[in-house]
């Protein structure tokens, strides 16, 4: 495929992908595992984990958005 053909139209966005899902999918395997472990670890307080991940490059989102995403990723109280 030529470059001009490839750049003729942007790729379709992945269905049902939030900004947090896209950020997570772009992480290296080691970082992805660390994030997964922290997300499901109830010892991590919600606000502390959110702040730590934002400090490390996660997009800033509302704490409620982060909470919904965290539960979807497997967090249970």
Protein Blocks (a to p, Z undefined) as FASTA:
>chain_A
ZZklmmmpccdddehiafklmmmmmpcfklmmmmmmmmmmmklcfklmmmmmmmnopacd
dfklmmmmmmmnopaZZ
